[in-house]
């Protein structure tokens, strides 16, 4: 799966950081499980430890996350290998 299109979609809206898996899979027109595997394998994407209100995994580009989150949250996230 080519993750470039998903990253471009995530980086388009500078006001928004987190995207649910269902939305990203729909945008990629791909199976959510395959999208999740690609996102988890990408060094350009971070996953939140929290879920959306609908119970879906949340993902952000590292670029957006770095721009929006305080430094302490970034450090804690690196230790946990997940982002809250």
N, C-alpha and C positions, 0 to 999 in steps of 0.2 A: 504494500500500500504506500502510495506517495503522500507523505505528510505535509508537503509544502503547501498544498491548497488549503489544508486545515489551518496551518500556521498563518497564512495570508488572511484567512477569514478572521482568525482570532485577533490579529494585529490591526485590522481595519478600524474597529471602533475603539478609540483611545479612552473613552469614558468607562468602558466595561473591561473587567479583568477576568472573571470566572465564567466558564461555559459548561453546561451540562453535557454529558456524553451523548444523550439522545439527540440533542441539537447538532452536535458535531457529526454524528453518524448520518443524520438526515442530510446535512449539507454535503457530506462526502458521498452520499448515495451508496453506503456500504454497511455491512453487518456491524452492529455495535461492538461485538466481541473483537472483531478484527481491528476496529478503530481504537478500542481500548488497548489492545496489545501494541499497536503502533505508537500510541501516545505514551504509554509506559516505557517503551524502549527508546524514545527520543530524548536526547539530552537538552532539547530546546523547550521541553514542556514540564510543568510541575503539576502534581495532583494534590488536591486538598484532602485533609483527613476528615473534613466535614462533608456532608451530603447536601444536595439541594432540598428544597421543601418537598419535592416529589420523590426523594430518596435516590436520586441519580448522582453518580460520581461527578465531581467538578474538576475541570482542568483549566490551566492558564498558561500562556506562553511565559517563558522565563523573562523575556523582555518586559511584558506588562507587569508581571509580579514584582520584578526588581524596581520598577518605576513607582509602584503603588504601595508596597508594604514597607513598614519601618524596618530598619536594619536588625533590630533584636528579633523580630519575627523571622527574618531570613536566616539568621544564625541558628535559631531553635529548629527551624524547618530542616536545615542541613543536617543537624544531629539526628533528627527523627527520620530523615530521608523521606519525609512527607511534609506537606505544607498545610497549616491550619487556616 
